[in-house]
Amino acid sequence: MNASSIIRRVALVVAVALVAATQSGCTIKYSFSGASIPLEAKTVSIAYFPNNAPMVAPTLSSTLTDGLQDKFARQTKLQLVPSNGDLAFESEITNYTSTPAAITANETAAMNRLTITVKVKYTSIYEPQFNYNKSFSAFAEYDANSLLQDVQDTLIQEICEQLIQDIFNAAVANW
């Protein structure tokens, strides 16, 4: 059997598989970044993240909201809409705390930990089995000799990147 004969057989098997998949009602999803999004989905809505934490950082809500919107704009072909998207996110910031993370021998803090928790409700009209309503939490540590207000912008950016990735993966990675 020569190479062109093998190529023709492989092409025939692939063509038969594609025809069978389309005839059996299977859905095909597209993925450019590990995301698995139904072809029918055209829009995504991401509501503003209100900050309902006892301690509030002024830029946190906009950093999370803008970051998640940017993630979907950059890594999917979905159009951002103000509400009622095929994929929809409603979220709130529920916790923003700084606690000691590492204690020295003389029982003083060597490192502090900034933790941010958000509660997210995700709804997909095409794949309701992947809908969720859960909390995501991430943290970053900083030197205890630093004041939180001096390092919080950098820490917020770092923590928000992790939260955005986790929220995105939970919604469209399906793993």
N, C-alpha and C positions, 0 to 999 in steps of 0.2 A: 504494500500500500504506500503510495507516494504522499508527499506533504500536501499537495493541493486537494487530494481526496480526503485527507484527515480534516483539513480546514473546512471543506464543504459539509462534511458530516457534523462537525461542531456547530457550524452556522445553522444547519437544519435543526439540530437539537435545541439550540437557543431560540430559534424562531417558533418552534412548536411549544416550548415552555412559555414564551410571551403570549402566544395566542391562547393557550390554556389558562393562563393567569387572568387575561382580560375577559375571557368567556365565563370564568367561574365567579366573577364578581369581586375578586381580590382588589384591594386598594393599593395603589403604588404611592409611596411617599418620597419626597425629595430630601436630600441631606447634603449640605455643604460644610457643616461644622460639627458633625456628630448629631445634629438635630434631626428629629424624625417628625415631620409635620405633614398632616394630610394634604393632598393636592387641593381639596375643596377649600381649605382655609386660605383666605385672602387678607384678613385684617387681624390686628391685635390692638387691644385697648389696655392701657396701663394707667390706672388711677393714681393720683397723688398719694404718697405715703404720709399720712398725718402722724405727727410725733406725739404719742400718748404715754411716753415713758415718764417716770417721776423726775428724772434729770434730763434736760433738753439741750441739745447742741443745735445752734441756729441753722447750720448748713446741711444737717443730716437728711432731712426730708427731701430736699431738692437733689442732693447727691445720689440718693438711692433711686428716686423716681427717674431722673435724667439718665442715670447709668443703665437701668434696666431698659429704658426706651432706646438708648444708643445700642445696647447689645442686640436687641431685636432688629433694629435698623441695619446694623452692620452684618449680622450673621444669618439673616433670613430675608426672604423676598416679601414678607408680610408688610402691608401698609398700616401705619399707625393711625388709629382713629380715636376720638375722644371718649367714646363709650360704645358698649354693645359689640365689641369685636368678636370674630370667630373664636379667638383665644382672648380671654379676659383675666386681668389681675386686679384684685382689690387687696390692699395691704395696709398695715399700720405698724409703726415702731412701738414695741411694747416694753423694751428695756434698753437702758444705756447706763452702764455702771462701771466704775473703776474700783478694783479691789486689789489687795496685796496678792502677788503671785509667787514670790520667792522670799523666804525669811532667812536672814543671816544668823550666825551663831549667837549674836547678842539680841536676837529676837526683834530686829528691825527689818522693814521691807527693803529688799534689794531691787526687786522688780514689781511693777504694778501691771495689772491686766485691765484693758478696756474691752468690755463685752457689749455687743449690740445684738438685740433679738428683734426679729420682725415676724409678724403673723401674716401669712399670705393665703388668700383664697384664689385658686386658679380654676377656671372653667373653660372647657373646650366643647363647642357645640357639636363637633364631629367625632370626638373621642371622649365621651363622658366617663369612660372607665379610668381615664388618667386624671380626672379632676381631683383636686386636693384642697384641704383647709388645714394648714399646719404651720408650725413655727420653725424658723431658721435662726441659728445663732452662730456668731463668729467673734473672734477676739484677736487682739494684738497686745504684745507686752511692751512696756517702756520703763526706762530707768526711774527708780523711785525718787531720785534726786531732781527729776524734771517735774515741772508743774503740768498738769493735764492740759490746761489752756494753751501752753506753749507747744505741745506736740499733737494735740487732738486733730488738727486738719490732716496731717500726714497719716495718723492712725485711722481716722474715719475713711480716708481714701483706700487704704489697704484693706480694712475690714469690709467696706462696701463692695470692693472687687470680688472678694470671696463670697459674700452673700448673693450678689448678682449672679455669679457663676452657679451657685447652688440652686437658686430659684429657677434659672434658665434650664439647668440640667433636669431638675425635678419635673418641669413642665414638658419639655420636648425631647429629652434624651431617652425617656422610657426604659431606664435601667436602674 
